């Protein structure tokens, strides 16, 4: 007998990764809501998505044993609502929001790990006096209380720059703000949080100096468990732009332990239980200080293939087993390589895509380096600015997952793969680009 596990927004990556789970014969996977509905849509009508998902589950002839997902909002928000409706285990809506409502999360963090929290405040981008309402020092980082992939996130150096970005934020904030307001309406909010809606921003002091990493873990029966730490390498010119994830982290063990201690304190305070999470930190080596960037109530999809390469299974294993209420059967250091990476293939200028690597070229790379995966985000003839879910400074042409025997060999392998995967991007200024 197999457990019926429903996956919100089942995609090509999970279709390649899920067969690698240990005891895969124990699971029967089913898609719940399509990728177009929960990721690629222009709008996310949250209540309708909930109703459609529950109707689909009601039509299913067998038992519904677990509902899982690895995408950011709205998927992450659908999980606690659907699980509650079906009587399945998982975090409460309130504990989910204490992770993912960026302002509420900072309030809770400041009460239990204040040494890890920068100066912050809420800001209403629709307030005509928003610039005058700034209380923290410039420069700061401003972003919606709910967004992802640095969407509508800006580093602001002064009041004039803030005036420039506020209209941009106002124009785009509703895409996530409207559905986020729908889920907050289902929760009991303290007054200080209820006043800060999905159409508000959070402004925070800059903490992006030093080394960044993500702690992947899960909580089961009230106990926090570590799955692994992944290093994040960012662009030198645009520090908000991610270039590569590397696993395992090269941070000192003592620093990793401090991050785990802070994580345990925070999750215990908010009562988060029976689910995976990932929490991002910066380590300022000069000041010997740990900063908490943000916490997500889900695993990071971006890390699945690199866990597979190093540990021998994607950490989808943890997501599924915790949802089923069994101890995760996740292997450790049983993979093909000692170190692995997800490399984002980025460019920093808009343009027209004139050539992408052929299927044959992709297959050649994947065959040359066992375990390597290539995923393309663009196609010939498209304009880069039509890509969805991009940061404010770059466009992701695709991603490369690969492993090697050492970090030096890993860097060399990535460069070799890039040479084997040729793109041609025609600048917008080109006479033939119209």
GINORJO-V683115 format. One record per helix or strand of 3 or more residues. SS is the DSSP state (A for helix, B for strand). FROM is the first residue (numbers start at 0). TO is the last residue. If there is no record, write none. Layout:
BEGIN
SS|FROM|TO, SS|FROM|TO
END
This chain:
BEGIN
B|2|7, A|11|19, A|23|25, B|26|31, A|34|37, A|45|58, B|65|67, A|74|85, A|92|99, A|101|111, A|113|115, B|119|122, B|139|143, B|153|155, A|158|171, A|173|183, A|190|193, B|200|204, B|210|219, B|222|233, B|241|246, A|252|269, B|274|283, B|288|295, A|300|310, A|315|323, B|338|346, B|350|354, A|358|367, B|372|375, A|383|385, B|394|403, A|406|419, B|423|426, A|430|432
END
